[in-house]
Amino acid sequence: MKIFVKVCYGVLILSVLLIIVGFLSGATIDSVKSAITSKDNYISYDETIEEAFDTLTIHSDNKNIEIVMTDDLVYPRIKYRLKSDETLKTELINNNLTITISVEFKFLIGFPISFPTIEDQTVYIELPEIYRGSLIVNSKAGNVKLETTLADAKVGSEFGNIIIKGSYHNLNIDSSAGNVEVSQASINSNLIVKSAVGNINIENTSVSGNINASLSTGNIYINNTYSSEYKLFSSVGNITVKLPLIINDYALKLESNIGDVMLNNTLVTKSYQSGNGRLVEVKTSTGNIKVTTN
C-alpha cells in the first residue's frame, strides 16, 4: 500500500512539473489543458420513461445528479452524456424504478488526464409535477441537487455536496464528505442530516416534526427555520442557530466542552439550560455555540 501511495505522489508531482514547463515555454492555459486532456468522446442521450413507478432509486458511481419537477411532462425524462467506460441502466421491479450509473475505473500512469464539462458529469432528471412517490439517491462521487415535491427522500453521498429545496414528507440525508445545504424547503415530518466531514446549512425552511443534525468535523448553521424540536451535535466545529421565535418559546440546552457559548450575544456557562418551550439542544465537543432568538 505504501508503494502504491508513493507511486501516486510521484505521478502527481511529475504531472505538475510538466504543466509548469508548459507554461514556462509560453503555452496558454487552453493549450496546456488541451494537451493533457483525454479525447474521450461523450455521447448524448435523452430518454423518456413511460412505465409507472412509486419509488425512484438512483445509484451513481461518478455523476452529479440533478432532479427537478416540471408541469410540462407526462412521463419522466432523463438527459445525460456517457463516454466509452460509462453505463446507465434502468430497471423496473415491483413499482421501483432503479437507475444505475456505473464507470469502469482505470489506473492510469501519467497522461492523459480528463477534464469533462459539467454537462458531461451530470445526469439531469425531470419528473412530472404530479409525481408524489419516494426517492432514494446513493452517490459515490458527485454532487446531488434536488428541487422536488415528494413523499419521502433519502439522499446519501460518499463524496460530494448535497443541495436540496422543495417539499417532502420525510427528508433523510447522509454524507461522508461534502457540504449539505437545505433551503426554501417544507418538510411535513422530520429532517435528519448526518455528516462525517463538511458543513451543514439549513435556512428558510419549515419542519413540522424534528430537526436532527449531527456531524464529526464541520460547522452547523441554522437560520430562519421553524421546527418542533432542534437537536444539533458536532464533535469538532462551531454551531450557529438563529431561531425565528422569542426566547420564551424555547427550552434551551447548550453545551460546549472546549469553546464559548453565546446566547443573544451574551456569554453564558459552558453547560447552559433555560426555558420550557420547544427543545433546542446544541452540543459540541470542540467549538463555539452561538444562539440568537427573535
C-alpha positions as CSV (number, residue, x, y, z in Angstrom):
1,M,0.0,0.0,0.0
2,K,2.9,2.4,0.8
3,I,4.5,1.7,-2.5
4,F,1.1,2.5,-4.3
5,V,0.8,5.8,-2.4
6,K,4.4,6.7,-3.3
7,V,3.7,6.0,-7.0
8,C,0.6,8.2,-6.9
9,Y,2.5,11.0,-5.4
10,G,5.3,10.6,-7.9
11,V,2.8,10.7,-10.8
12,L,1.2,13.8,-9.3
13,I,4.5,15.7,-8.9
14,L,5.6,14.7,-12.4
15,S,2.3,16.0,-13.8
16,V,2.6,19.3,-12.1
17,L,6.2,19.8,-13.2
18,L,5.2,19.1,-16.8
19,I,2.4,21.7,-16.6
20,I,4.8,24.2,-15.2
21,V,7.3,23.5,-18.0
22,G,4.5,24.1,-20.5
23,F,3.7,27.5,-19.1
24,L,7.4,28.5,-19.0
25,S,7.6,27.5,-22.6
26,G,5.0,30.1,-23.5
27,A,1.9,27.8,-23.6
28,T,-1.5,29.2,-22.7
29,I,-3.9,27.6,-20.2
30,D,-6.1,26.4,-23.0
31,S,-3.2,24.8,-24.9
32,V,-1.9,23.0,-21.8
33,K,-5.3,21.8,-20.9
34,S,-5.9,20.6,-24.5
35,A,-2.6,18.8,-24.5
36,I,-3.2,16.8,-21.3
37,T,-6.9,16.2,-21.7
38,S,-8.1,12.8,-22.9
39,K,-10.0,12.9,-26.1
40,D,-12.9,10.8,-24.9
41,N,-16.0,11.2,-27.0
42,Y,-19.2,11.7,-25.0
43,I,-22.5,10.5,-26.5
44,S,-25.7,12.4,-25.5
45,Y,-28.8,10.6,-24.5
46,D,-32.4,11.9,-24.0
47,E,-34.8,9.3,-22.8
48,T,-38.4,9.1,-21.6
49,I,-39.6,6.6,-19.1
50,E,-43.2,5.6,-19.8
51,E,-43.6,2.9,-17.1
52,A,-45.4,3.9,-13.8
53,F,-43.4,3.6,-10.5
54,D,-43.9,4.6,-6.9
55,T,-40.2,4.8,-5.9
56,L,-37.2,6.1,-7.8
57,T,-33.8,4.7,-6.7
58,I,-30.6,6.1,-8.2
59,H,-27.1,4.6,-7.7
60,S,-24.3,6.6,-9.2
61,D,-20.5,5.9,-9.3
62,N,-19.3,9.2,-10.6
63,K,-22.0,11.5,-11.9
64,N,-23.7,14.6,-10.5
65,I,-27.4,14.1,-10.1
66,E,-29.9,17.0,-10.6
67,I,-33.6,16.3,-10.2
68,V,-36.4,18.9,-10.8
69,M,-40.1,18.8,-11.4
70,T,-42.0,20.3,-14.3
71,D,-45.6,20.6,-15.3
72,D,-44.7,20.3,-19.0
73,L,-44.1,16.5,-18.8
74,V,-46.4,13.5,-18.7
75,Y,-43.5,11.0,-18.2
76,P,-40.1,11.3,-16.5
77,R,-37.2,12.4,-18.7
78,I,-33.5,11.6,-18.3
79,K,-30.8,13.6,-20.1
80,Y,-27.1,12.5,-19.8
81,R,-23.8,12.0,-21.6
82,L,-21.6,8.9,-21.4
83,K,-18.1,8.0,-22.6
84,S,-17.0,4.5,-23.5
85,D,-16.3,3.3,-20.0
86,E,-19.6,4.6,-18.5
87,T,-23.0,2.9,-18.5
88,L,-26.5,3.9,-17.4
89,K,-29.1,1.2,-16.9
90,T,-32.8,1.4,-15.8
91,E,-34.7,-1.5,-14.3
92,L,-38.4,-1.6,-13.1
93,I,-39.2,-4.2,-10.4
94,N,-42.3,-4.1,-8.2
95,N,-43.1,-0.4,-8.9
96,N,-39.5,0.5,-8.0
97,L,-37.6,2.2,-10.9
98,T,-33.8,1.8,-10.4
99,I,-31.3,3.9,-12.3
100,T,-27.7,2.6,-12.1
101,I,-24.8,4.7,-13.3
102,S,-21.5,2.9,-13.5
103,V,-18.0,3.6,-14.6
104,E,-15.1,1.2,-15.2
105,F,-12.3,2.7,-13.1
106,K,-8.8,2.6,-14.7
107,F,-5.5,3.2,-13.1
108,L,-3.5,5.5,-15.4
109,I,0.2,6.4,-15.1
110,G,0.7,9.9,-16.2
111,F,-1.4,11.3,-19.1
112,P,-4.0,11.6,-20.4
113,I,-6.0,13.5,-17.8
114,S,-9.7,14.0,-18.3
115,F,-11.4,17.4,-17.8
116,P,-15.1,16.7,-18.5
117,T,-17.6,19.6,-18.6
118,I,-20.4,20.0,-16.2
119,E,-22.8,18.6,-18.8
120,D,-20.5,15.5,-19.2
121,Q,-20.6,15.0,-15.5
122,T,-24.3,15.5,-14.8
123,V,-27.4,13.3,-15.1
124,Y,-30.5,15.5,-15.4
125,I,-33.8,14.0,-14.4
126,E,-37.1,15.8,-14.9
127,L,-40.2,14.4,-13.1
128,P,-43.8,15.3,-13.8
129,E,-45.3,17.7,-11.4
130,I,-48.0,15.1,-10.5
131,Y,-45.4,12.6,-9.3
132,R,-45.6,12.1,-5.5
133,G,-43.6,9.0,-4.9
134,S,-40.4,8.4,-2.9
135,L,-36.8,9.0,-3.9
136,I,-33.6,7.2,-2.9
137,V,-30.2,8.5,-4.1
138,N,-26.9,6.8,-3.4
139,S,-23.9,8.7,-4.9
140,K,-20.2,7.5,-4.5
141,A,-18.7,10.6,-6.1
142,G,-20.6,13.6,-7.3
143,N,-23.0,16.3,-6.2
144,V,-26.7,15.8,-5.6
145,K,-29.2,18.6,-6.2
146,L,-32.9,18.3,-5.7
147,E,-35.8,20.7,-6.2
148,T,-38.8,18.5,-6.0
149,T,-42.1,17.7,-4.2
150,L,-42.0,14.1,-3.0
151,A,-43.3,11.8,-0.2
152,D,-40.0,10.7,1.3
153,A,-36.5,11.4,0.1
154,K,-33.3,9.6,1.3
155,V,-30.1,11.0,-0.1
156,G,-26.6,9.5,0.6
157,S,-23.3,10.7,-0.7
158,E,-19.8,9.4,-0.1
159,F,-18.0,12.4,-1.7
160,G,-19.9,15.4,-2.9
161,N,-22.2,18.3,-1.9
162,I,-25.9,17.9,-1.4
163,I,-28.3,20.8,-2.1
164,I,-32.0,20.4,-1.5
165,K,-35.0,22.6,-2.0
166,G,-38.7,21.7,-2.3
167,S,-41.4,19.9,-0.3
168,Y,-41.1,16.5,1.4
169,H,-42.8,14.3,4.0
170,N,-39.6,13.0,5.5
171,L,-36.1,14.0,4.4
172,N,-33.0,11.9,5.4
173,I,-29.5,13.0,4.4
174,D,-26.3,11.0,5.0
175,S,-23.0,12.5,3.8
176,S,-19.5,11.1,4.3
177,A,-17.5,14.1,2.8
178,G,-19.1,17.2,1.5
179,N,-21.4,20.1,2.4
180,V,-25.1,19.8,3.0
181,E,-27.5,22.7,2.2
182,V,-31.3,22.6,2.8
183,S,-33.1,25.8,1.9
184,Q,-36.5,27.0,1.0
185,A,-37.9,23.6,1.9
186,S,-41.1,22.4,3.6
187,I,-41.0,19.2,5.5
188,N,-44.2,17.7,6.9
189,S,-42.4,15.3,9.3
190,N,-38.7,15.1,10.2
191,L,-35.4,16.3,8.8
192,I,-32.4,14.1,9.6
193,V,-28.9,15.1,8.5
194,K,-25.7,13.1,9.3
195,S,-22.3,14.1,8.0
196,A,-18.8,12.9,8.7
197,V,-16.8,15.9,7.2
198,G,-18.4,19.0,5.9
199,N,-20.7,21.9,6.8
200,I,-24.5,21.7,7.4
201,N,-26.6,24.7,6.4
202,I,-30.3,24.8,6.9
203,E,-32.1,28.1,6.0
204,N,-35.6,29.4,5.4
205,T,-37.1,26.0,5.9
206,S,-40.2,24.8,7.8
207,V,-40.2,21.4,9.5
208,S,-43.4,20.2,11.2
209,G,-41.5,17.5,13.1
210,N,-38.0,17.5,14.4
211,I,-34.6,18.5,13.1
212,N,-31.7,16.2,14.0
213,A,-28.3,17.3,12.5
214,S,-25.0,15.7,13.5
215,L,-21.5,15.7,12.2
216,S,-18.0,14.8,13.2
217,T,-16.0,17.7,11.7
218,G,-17.6,20.8,10.4
219,N,-19.9,23.7,11.2
220,I,-23.6,23.7,11.6
221,Y,-25.6,26.9,10.6
222,I,-29.4,27.1,11.1
223,N,-31.2,30.3,10.1
224,N,-34.9,31.2,10.0
225,T,-36.0,27.6,10.2
226,Y,-39.1,26.5,12.1
227,S,-39.2,23.1,13.9
228,S,-40.9,21.4,16.8
229,E,-37.5,20.3,18.1
230,Y,-33.9,21.0,17.3
231,K,-31.1,18.6,18.1
232,L,-27.7,19.7,16.8
233,F,-24.4,17.9,17.5
234,S,-20.8,18.4,16.3
235,S,-17.6,16.8,17.6
236,V,-15.3,19.4,16.1
237,G,-16.9,22.6,14.8
238,N,-19.0,25.7,15.5
239,I,-22.7,25.7,15.7
240,T,-24.7,28.9,14.9
241,V,-28.5,28.9,15.4
242,K,-30.8,31.9,14.5
243,L,-34.2,31.0,15.9
244,P,-37.4,32.6,14.4
245,L,-39.4,32.9,17.7
246,I,-38.8,34.7,21.0
247,I,-36.6,33.2,23.7
248,N,-39.6,32.2,25.9
249,D,-40.8,29.8,23.2
250,Y,-37.8,27.6,23.6
251,A,-36.2,25.2,26.1
252,L,-32.5,25.7,25.6
253,K,-29.8,23.1,26.4
254,L,-26.5,24.4,25.2
255,E,-23.1,22.7,25.9
256,S,-19.5,23.1,24.7
257,N,-16.6,21.3,26.3
258,I,-14.0,23.5,24.6
259,G,-15.3,26.8,23.3
260,D,-17.6,29.7,24.2
261,V,-21.4,29.5,24.5
262,M,-23.2,32.7,23.5
263,L,-27.0,33.4,23.9
264,N,-28.3,36.6,22.3
265,N,-24.8,38.0,22.2
266,T,-24.2,37.3,25.9
267,L,-21.6,34.8,27.1
268,V,-23.2,32.1,29.3
269,T,-21.9,29.0,31.0
270,K,-20.5,26.1,29.0
271,S,-23.4,24.0,30.1
272,Y,-26.5,26.2,29.9
273,Q,-30.2,25.3,30.3
274,S,-33.3,27.5,30.4
275,G,-37.0,27.6,29.4
276,N,-39.8,25.2,28.9
277,G,-40.8,25.5,25.3
278,R,-39.6,23.8,22.1
279,L,-36.5,21.9,22.8
280,V,-33.3,23.4,21.3
281,E,-30.4,21.0,22.2
282,V,-27.0,22.1,20.9
283,K,-23.8,20.3,21.8
284,T,-20.2,20.4,20.5
285,S,-17.1,18.9,22.0
286,T,-14.7,21.4,20.5
287,G,-16.1,24.6,19.1
288,N,-18.2,27.7,19.8
289,I,-22.0,27.9,20.1
290,K,-24.0,31.0,19.2
291,V,-27.7,31.0,19.6
292,T,-29.9,34.1,18.9
293,T,-33.7,34.4,19.2
294,N,-36.2,36.8,17.6
